[in-house]
Amino acid sequence: MTSFSWRVFPALVWLLFPCAVAAQESSLLEGWQDVWFFRFVLNMLGYCTIIIPGYLLITYFRKVNYLETGSGTCYPAIKACVYGSEVKIGHLDDVSFASRSDGDSGSTFKQTIKLLFCAAGLQVSYLTWGVLQERVMTRSYGTSNPEEEGERFQDSQFLVFMNRILALTVAGVWCLMFKQPRHGAPMYKYSFASLSNILSSWCQYEALKYISFPTQVLAKASKVIPVMLMGKLVSRKSYEYWEYFTAMLISFGVSMFLLSSNNDDKPSTATTFSGVIILMGYIVFDSFTSNWQDNLFKHKMSSVQMMFGVNLFSCLFTIGSLLEQGTLYQAVGFMVRHPTFAFHAVLLSICSACGQLFIFYTINQFGAAVFTIIMTLRQAIAILLSCFIYGHAVSFVGSIGVAVVFLALFLRVYARNRMKSSGRSQQSLPQKI
């Protein structure tokens, strides 16, 4: 057959069988949508349609010196979004200090009740959240028989949107009910933490399609080194020798667990490799989020104001991307077809929002050390629950790796608490003249 015939043949096929060609293209597109990297790129393109116009507007307002020349009804909103008050006060939180001092003045019995309340709230919120997260992303809906193949929910971005819209509502109601310090940061700066927070949450959900939940929890516990590296890069922080030691100990324990894990239930090595890549993305994005939020706290704001600002941009990014891709209607349709999934998704969002409030309240009342201990215990219990409910097997070497990780985490808490105590003791000593 001549080269002319090869060029003409596809055209004749398209003219004679347009429906077949369209169906083939549709199936090809659906196949690409099953690839996690393709979905990631689509999400990023959706976010860029909001980020790029926003960047151009901010650049324009700064170029024309709108703070000095602007006026009208939109001036306060533009000033808050682009400029803020531009007053930095160091890492200070008026609301946190007020509530913390109130907690210290209470009786031992009241403090014990508060501590038990915080611990119970954090454990219930995040343990339920972890179990539901694994259920939604790894199990089918629409069938009661485990042998039958039901319909699985695939859109991780929709779950991120559900979590963020409820967290935004809770933070907004909290800010209206309780007095907050005067806000100082430009609103657009929340978008950086918001974008990295969205991407880290997306990676967290997406990774469960390729790896087990215990592996994910342990990998999240090992993000100490990336957080330290990001702290040096973003905040120019310095660290003590024991922080480097415990970070290496955590990495060693995680390596023991991962190398000894039985992945026979996974389809292929490529699948496991995809899970590792997505987990690395989660760790990088989450490390940036915490360090950027730490920088934002140099402006005068409360933790709930931070929660509101970050979730506001998160809702804007995710709803825009979902509408542009047309997946919002598909996700809502899935909820309509499977009421059980709708219940799980709403409960997942409630646990996430309540967990954030318990985080802020616990840190305000008892400090970061107590909070870290509670959350470390939560991670250990989460692994045990996942293995019990979903039947994940952990070898003896893997169990030792888990024990090494949590031992290192407790060593970090102990060392940090000792340093803070010694610092306070030195400050309380009488100064020699």
Secondary structure, 3 states (H helix, E strand, C coil): CCHHHHHHHHHHHHHHCHHHHHHHHHHHHHHHHCCHHHHHHHHHHHHHHHHHHHHHHHHHHHHCCHHHHCCCCCHHHHHHHHCCCCCECCCCCHHHHHHHHHHHCCCHHHHHHHHHHHHHHHHHHHHHHHHHHHHHHHCCECCCCCCCCCECCCCHHHHHHHHHHHHHHHHHHHHHHCCCCCCCCCHHHHHHHHHHHHHHHHHHHHHCCCCCHHHHHHHHHCCHHHHHHHHHHHHCCCCCHHHHHHHHHHHHHHHHHHHHCCCCCCCCHHHHHHHHHHHHHHHHHHHHHHHHHHHHCCECCCHHHHHHHHHHHHHHHHHHHHHHHCHHHHHHHHHHHCHHHHHHHHHHHHHHHHHHHHHHHHHHHHCHHHHHHHHHHHHHHHHHHHHHHHCCCCCHHHHHHHHHHHHHHHHHHHHHHHHHHHHHHHHHCCCCC
